[in-house]
Amino acid sequence: MSKKKGNGTLRIGIPKGSLQESTLKFFSKAGFTFRASAGSYFFSIDDEDLKGVLVRAQEIAKYVEEGIFDMGLTGKDWILETRADVIEVADLLYAKQTLRPVYWVLAVPMDSPIKEVKDLNGKRIATEIVNLTRDYLNKRKVKAEVEFSWGATEIKAPLLADAIVEATETGNSLRANKLRVVETILESTTRVIVNKKSWKDSWKREKIENIVTLLTGAIQAEERVGLKMNVARQDLDKLVKILPAMKNPTISPLYDDTWAAVEIIVEEKVVRELIPKLKRIGARDIIEYPLNKVIM
């Protein structure tokens, strides 16, 4: 471990709002406990070297650039929107509800005459990502008025705007508000970002790299489980052929050398179909167990 300078502390910006719950969950699975009193934006962490502060995801990138935070977690969208000059050290594929990217889409009411981007000439667009929307329109030589939306953007078309640019994971909110997608303008995932000066500090860099390793492992474990079972050696080849394992399964001898123990890691969604197949082949004593981290 690199030597810490004086009473050095690593300051972490944690996204408030849509990413907050999932971010704290993955930190917990990674081995870090964050605690805060009701209404507080400052976390105590069970690692005396770390200090956590809850800030809107939209602001984190700039605070990291300015050195107020050494590292932070925010979306690629907000890094681009704020033009922040930071180092991206990890791409963490999680969002508010899923382990999938967030999509910023150009959307209009179902009955709108707007069918493609060029139809937006002279129109009004409401969005939180004003800079990125203007960049998108400029590249397509479309002149439209882009106004900042403070929230509830989905309800603004058609009464307050002709179109919106809004983030969606599942599309449910757009459908609920009778909106249709014209184009996707950006795909965004959560990034770990670091201040450039902090990255040059060997102690901070190693600390950040360790956190990223554990966070990545926690996310990779999220939709996977472990399976253990015993199987007669005469059935082992048949069993191995149907295993959707990440790598080759771990096979260990048992005291009775006519049997073997098999252990694998699989996606949780396949287990309900896999376990009956394993049983029919001859697997016995099948155990399914959750995973906290999977380090590739």
Secondary structure, 3 states (H helix, E strand, C coil): CCCCCCCCCEEEEEEECCCHHHHHHHHHHHCCCEECCCCCCEEEECCCCEEEEEEEHHHHHHHHHCCCCCEEEEEHHHHHHCCCCCEEEEEECCCCCCCCCEEEEEEEECCCCCCCHHHHCCCEEEECCHHHHHHHHHHCCCCCEEEECCCCHHHCCCCCCCEEEEEECCCHHHHHCCEEEEEEEEEECEEEEECHHHHHCHHHHHHHHHHHHHHHHHHHHCCEEEEEEEEEHHHHHHHHHCCCCCCCCEEEECCCCCEEEEEEEEEHHHHHHHHHHHHHHCCEEEEEEECCCCCC
